Amino acid sequence: MGHPYDWNQIADAPHGAPHAHFGDPRRELEAARSGAVICPLSHFELLRFSGVDAQSFLQGQLTCDVLQVTPTAARYGGYCTPKGRLIADFLLMRTPQAYLMHLPADSWAMLAERLRKFVLRTKVEIGRETTLRAIGIAGPEAVALLRQSVGEPPRLALESVQYASATLLRLPGAAFLAIAPQPDMAGLWDLLARQATPAGMDCWNWLQIHAGIPWISAATREQFVPQMVALDAIGGVDFQKGCYPGQEIVARTHYLGEVKRALRFGHGEGPATAGDVLLRADGLSVGMVVNAAPAPDGGTDLLAVVQTDTDGEQPRLRSADGPAVRISQPSGARAES
């Protein structure tokens, strides 16, 4: 089942050139639905925050409650402009030495540069994590695979457990992150690949879409307040914590219920990409694609932010006569599920 694609080739691939698939995308998607897949996640990065003031610094910058992030519990979160628009979102984890942000590769450098401007005299160091790597494991057989190869996986979403070979973090849905030192990852990948199907970026993105997890990319930066992409629904916004950039607008949106656009699942007849506009028949914009991935049976599955009064309609991609998109409400993931 699967083949042990050489990890060194994956790790040595040019930065920013992730594997869309490993030669048979349909087989990868089928394995994700009926078996187990392992994904290199080269389209994501880990951003490291260390220093004695890291916790207080991040608490004053992010939408999530950083105090709730521990070595055994992660949190989704976001970083906003002063106007409450998301610049980036992420999964925030903690090791004994540092906080780690798991986020799209096209966001880490921008976010690091922006946050460094606010460090001032605080004792915080911000940089790309180079000693650890993360891979994704997913599918109905993922739990059995990890139990046999690494150890008993965590039972609750966003819970993590550390073993000698890797730290396992459970994601919403039947998916996990395995985080290990770079020198050890080749052995872990080889072990898992003997029993699971190696899968690329498209497969992992499809899994995240069906789990209801939105990822902000360069194409959608500063387009949405957190509630529009349901970041609050997956525990990524804490309305009781103190101030952070954009906090007043995010809180006002929450308490006054002023969100007129919301995250929806969609299926398009043709290809789609993040940032694509959705149009009604009269040519008026009703939404924007957040994430998209090829669907197993053809077309494209996607998450889109759309006007809530258009539920049940079929807008068009990019132009009034473009490919149709069928919109429905996603079940949505919950951090506590």
Secondary structure by P-SEA (a helix, b strand, c coil): ccccccaaaaaaccccccccccccaaaaaaaaacbbbbbccccbbbbbbbccaaaaaaaaccccccccccccbbbbbccccccccccbbbbbbbcccbbbbbcccccaaaaaaaaaaacccccccccccccbbbbbbbccaaaaaaaaccccccccccbbbbcccbbbbbccccbbbbbccccaaaaaaaaaaacbbbbcaaaaaaaaaaacbbbbcccccccccccccccccccccccccccccaaaaaaaaaaaccccbbbbbbcccccccccbbbbcccccccccccbbbbccccbbbbccccccccccccccccccccbbbbbbbcccccccc
